[in-house]
Each structure stands twice: as structure tokens, then as C-alpha cells.
């Protein structure tokens, strides 16, 4: 059980702008050490009800030297590296204050989760394929939003139960995108680990 309440709200068009603002700061600071920065998670899907938290994946080449450089550069912005949290090829970061990433303007940022993913990694495939499928299937967006809202009401202080309640929906969609049984089983296990 968590003391933080699980809150799911209607889609907010401002989320796209929030991602762009973060993208600008991160891209400038990281220079040529990344391939893309992707807006993932529910806030990246137009019309989807979501927890108002921006999820970003910084995609890098499958190269440990680049990975270490990116971790160091993110530390310069104030992010704290948390390791892979049991998900190989994906590094998680936390923000000790709302001023991270630190900028000369001392900006107070909105809540966001930041990950660094090696190109081709299963966790990254999961994020991108799920996002892209929902972006082109509005009926699934509605169904998923309603499921999330129902789970948030049923388990307002139990993030684990909320996440578990979404897992069957997520793995069903991922199977439709071409992931095989072994891959969807791995993602199912990762969802149980992925407590931010």
C-alpha cells in the first residue's frame, strides 16, 4: 500500500507541450549522445485518461561508453541514477526536487519519469509499440482509459494492484503488435518490478 493516491485524469493537451519543453533542455545538454527522446506512457496518447506524469525514454546506441556518458550528463542536471531496477537495458532516474532538470532559470518542472534505453531493448519496444498501436486505435484508447479510471477508484492507495490490473490489457495489445509469448511474459514480469 502507498500513501500516494493513484489519480487518473482526462487527457490534457498541455502534456505534449510539457514533453517538448523537457525535450529541448535534455537534447541541448546531451548533445550527440542520444538517438531520440520519446514521449511514452499514457500522456503521449491523445485522448487517453492518465496519471498526469510525463514519461520520457532517452534512446541511446547499445554502447556502455555512451550509456555512462549519458548517466554522467543527467547527473549534472540533478537527476539521480537508480540503476535498471531489474529491467535490463533500461536505466531509471529520479528527481530529488521539482527543479530537476536544473536550468539557469531555476524552472519548477511538472512531475515526470525519465529512462535511458538502449536501442532495440524490449522495454523500449514495449513503450513504443504500445503507444503507437493506441495512437491508431481510438476504441482501445477509450477502453484503456476507462480501465485505468476504474482501477484508480478501486485501488486508490495501492499502486501495485493498479499496475497489475492493467497488465492483461497491455500484454494483449503488445501481442497484437507482434511481440511473441516469451516477450509478453517478460513484460508482464517487468510490470510487477517497475515500481517508480
PyMOL commands that set and color helices and strands:
alter all, ss='L'
color gray80, all
select helices_A, chain A and resi 14-30+42-44+64-76+122-135+138-154+159-176+181-193
alter helices_A, ss='H'
color red, helices_A
select strands_A, chain A and resi 36-40+54-60+79-83+90-95+112-118
alter strands_A, ss='S'
color yellow, strands_A
deselect
rebuild
show_as cartoon
